[in-house]
Amino acid sequence: MGRVVLVTGVARQLGGRFVRRIQREPDVDRVIGVDAVPPAHRLGGAEFVRADIRHPTIGKVLAEHAVDTVVHMDVNGTPLGKRGSRATVKETNVIGTMQLLGACQKTPSVKRLVVKSSTSVYGSAPRDPAVFTETTPPKSLPGGGFAKDAVEVEGYVRGFARRRPDVAVCVLRFANILGPCADSPLAEYFSLPVLPTVLGFDPRLQFVHEEDAIEVLRIATGEPVRGTLNSGTFNIAGDGVLLLSQAARRLGRPTLPFFLPTVTWVGSALRSVGVLDFSPEQIRLLTHGRVVQTTQMRETLGFQPRYTTAEAFADFARSRGAGLLPPETLARTVDRIAALMPAGRGQN
């Protein structure tokens, strides 16, 4: 008998794609996809179980199918398909994770747990280190939103690992995931015709391509190969960084700088009318940026991304079509303006 893998959050595109991919693994016998709503996409030969992980029924699903591997992907920043509210998302992220971990603790067959987390646990602050490692404490803990959810989720996962030391636990802290199918708040931001920015700041950003996200999940789910260890906490990001100004140029989208208080007001207005989930944590990211080290991802987990940060962004940009201005024209114009400005401005 091969492994039985349960995946949460399969109604989202990334969860559905991972389910289809993990079925091709030779040592996987069955895949169980779980979500509170039926997926609009196909799941291949996987069995779909409609269940809300916030409810204790998830324990019955684990026991009934004798699940040995759990991949928890139902940790997200926005409601699925614009349905629900921030409160619902938080309940799924935090209460849902608590219920799932409690069910895993009571299920003897569970031997591996993989959790999709985020580099947002480090926050974004003006005195942040240039590069975060997995052991670097944040200068200031996130005070709300998805970042705070991710911090709480990881805390519960660490508690579970102490109670079930026989379970191999892997936490993947993803940088912003981009690609043709990306549906995150940052992808929505980059799809705006004009990008609001914070005057005087040009943050460094990192991205991971959605195909690399699926591949690293596959590696973390499988048995470790010789010389690697797929348990622990790992930063996941493509090589290199992009400045926000560089990203705007490559999209062909002009930027509209505002003072920070004005950007916060603009974000609240866009959020209130449902145009964009421009949350305070995203404003902090677009002000101070965030860069993480990925040495452990390569040397310990044994994963080498196919796409760099720039390549992941380029693939995303192609899927969004042309901006208001040709990228080459916009780049020349911005360079001319920058040459007229005093040195040292516009960088964080």
N, C-alpha and C positions, 0 to 999 in steps of 0.2 A: 504494500500500500504506500502511495506517495503522500506528500504533505497536503493538508487541508488549510487553505489560506482564507481568512476573512478580511475584507476591505471595507472600511466605512467611508461615507461621503462619495458614493459612486454615481450620484446624480449630477455631479459636476464633471466638466469635460476632462480635467486631469485625472480624477478618480476613475472615470470610465476608460480612459486610454490605458491607465496602469492595469486595470483588470484584464483588458484584452491582451496586454503584453505578458503578464505573469502566467497566463494560461499556457504559454508556449514553453515554459520551463519544463524540462524532462522529469524533474523530481516532484512536480506539483500534480496531484491527482484531482483535486477539486478546488474551485474558487467560489466563495460566497460573497456576494455584493450586498451591502446593507445601506439603506438610506430611508429617511422619513417620507420621501416622495419618489415615485417611479422615475427612472432616468428617461430622458427623451432620446438618448443615443443607445446603440446596441451594446451589449456586454459579452458578445460572443457566446461561448458555451458555459459561462458562469451562471450560477443560480442566484436570482435576486430575491432578497427577503426584505419586505417593507417593514421597517422597525425604527423607532426613534430611540437613539442611544441614551436619551435622557431618562428613559423608563427602564425598570428592572428586567423587562422582557428580553433585553439583549443577552442576559445570562443564560436564558433558555436556548437561545440561538447557538451560543458557544458550546453548550453541553450537548445539544441535540445532534450537532454536526461533528463533534469531537475535534474542534478546531485546535491546531497546534501553532499556527502563525497568525498574528493579528497585525494588520497595517492600518493605523489610525490616521486617515486623511481628512476627517471631518472637523478640521480646525481651520477656520477661515475668518476673513475680515469683513465680509459683506454677505447679505442674504442671497440665497440662490435665486437667480432670475428676478432680482428686485422684489422678491416676496419676503414678507416678514419685516422685522424691525431689528434695531441694534440690540434690544433686550433679548430677542429670540436668538440672535447669533451668539450673544454672550452665554446664554443658557446652554446652547448646544456645545460651545467650546469648553466651558468650565464644568457645568453640571453633567453634561454628556460624557466628558472625559472621566469624571469621578465615577459615574455609573459603569462605564466600560471597564475601567481599571478594577473596580470592585468585582465585576463579573469575571475578569481574567484571573484575579486572585483566587477565586473559588473554583476555577476550572482547572483540574490537574493536567489536562491534555495540553494546555497552552505552554509553549516552550520558547517562543520568540515574539517580541513586541517591537514594532517600528512605528515611530511617531513623527508626523510632519509638523515641524515647528518653523520658526522664522528668526532671522537675524534682528528683527525688531525688538527682541528681548534686550538688546544692548542699548536701546533708545537712540536718541540723536540730541546731542547737547554741545554747546560751544567749546567746552574744555575736554571733549572726548579725545582719547588717544588716536593717533593716525591710523592704526590698524588694531582691530579687536581679535584676540585669540579666544578659543573656547573657554579659557579660564579667566579672562579679563572681566572684572566686575564693572557694571555700568556706572557712570558718574552720577546719574540720577535715574532711579527706577521709573519706568513708564507709569504715568498717573491715571491712564484710562485707555479706552479703545482696545483694538486688537492686540497691541503690544502688551498691555497688562494681562489680557487673556492668555497670551502665549507664556508669559512668566508664570502665571498660576498653573497652567497645564503642565509645564516642566516641573514645577514643584510637586505636583501630584504624581508625576511619573517617577521622580526620584524616590518618593515615599513607597511607591509600588515596588521599585527595584530592591529596596531594603527588605520589604516583606516577602518577596519572592526571589531570592538570590539565584534560584535555579533557572530563572527566565532570562534569556539574553535580550537586553533592552538597548535599542538604538534610537537616538534622537537626531533628526536631521534639521539643522537650522538653515533654511533656504534664504538666499538673497531674493530680491524681487524676481518672480518668474515671468518671463516674456516669451513671445512666439506668436505665430499666426492665430492661435486659438485663445490667447491670453484674455481673461475677463476680470482682471484685478482693478482696484481703484487707480493704481499707477498707469495701467494700460489705458484707462478712460481719460486720465489727465493728459497723456501724450497724444490722445486722439482729438483734443480740442483744437480748433482752428488757430487760436492764439493762446500761448502758454503764460499764465500769470506766474511771476517769479518774485522773489524777495530782493529788493534793491540792495546791492552791495555784496551779495552772496552768490557763489557759483559752486554748489556742492559736488563732491565726488560720489558717484553712484556705481553700484555693481548689479549685474543681472545674471540669471541662469536661464538657459534655454529650456523650454518645456520638455523637449526630448531628453535632455540631460537629466532633468528632474525625474522623469520616468525611469531612466537607466540607473540612477543612483538608488532609487527606491528598490529596484529589482536586486541590485547588489546587496543592499542592506537586508533584504528579505531572505536571501539565499544563505546557504552554508558558506562560511568563510573559506577562501582559497588559501593555499600555503603562503605564509608570510603576511597575511592580513588578519584583521580582527574587526568584524562588523558589529561591534557593540560599543557603546559610549556615545558621546555627543560630538557632532561634526558640523562645522560651517560648510555650506555648499554654495559656491559661486564660480562663475567663469573667470578666466584670467583677465587681469587688467581692470581699469576703471574708465568711466566716461564722466566728464563734467556735464552739468545740466545744459550749459551753453552749447557744447558739442552735440548733445542729443538733439537739441532744438534745430541746429543747423542741418543735421542729417535727416531730419523729418521735413525740412523746408517750412517750418512753422516759426513765425516771429514770436518773440517774448515780450511781455508787458510787465516791466518791473513796478512793484508797489513797495511802500514801506511796510514793515512787518505787521503792524496793527491793521492796515488796510487789507493785506492778504488774508489775515484771519477773518475779517469781516466778509470778504469776497467768498472765502471757503464756506462760511456759515450760510451765506445767501444761496450758493450753488447747491449746498446740501439740502436746504429747506425746500427748494423747488424740484428736487429730485434729478438735477442735471448731472451731478457728480458727487461722489462720496469724498469730498475734500476735507478730511478729518484733521484735527489738530496734530496728530502724530505724523500724518503725511506732510503737513506744512513744516514740521520740524525736520523731517527728512530732506525736504526740498530747500531747507535753509542751511543745515549743518552737514548733511550727507552722512554716509556710513560706509566703512570699508572693513572687511574681515579677512583674516588670514586663513588659507585653505591647505596648509601643510598636512594637517592630520587627515584631511579628506583624501589626499594623494598617497601619503606614506602608510597610514594605518588602515584606512578603509579600502585603499587600492582603486580609487576612482579617478579617472582623468577625463574632464569634460571635453566633448567634441567642439563646443562653441566657446569662444572667448566672450567677455562682456560685450565688446564691440560687435562681434558677429551675431550674438543673440539679439542685440538691439537692431541690427541691420535687417535681420529676418522679420522682426516685428514691424519695422518701418515699411518694408515692402508690402506687407499684408494690409497696411493702412492706406496705401495709395499716396498720391502727390499732395503736398501741403499747399498753402497759399502762394508760396514763392519757390522757384527752383532752388534746391539746396546750394548749388554753386553760387548763384547770385546772392543768396542770403549770407553765405559764408564770406564773400568778398565785401559785402556791405558792412557786416559786423566787424570784420578786420579793420576796415577803414575808420569806423567809429572808435574802435579800441585804440588805434594808433594816435588819435587826437586826445585821448583821455590821459590824465596823469598816471604814472606807473604805480602799480600796487592796488588799484581799485578793482572791485568785482571778484575778488578771490576770498574764499573763506579759509 
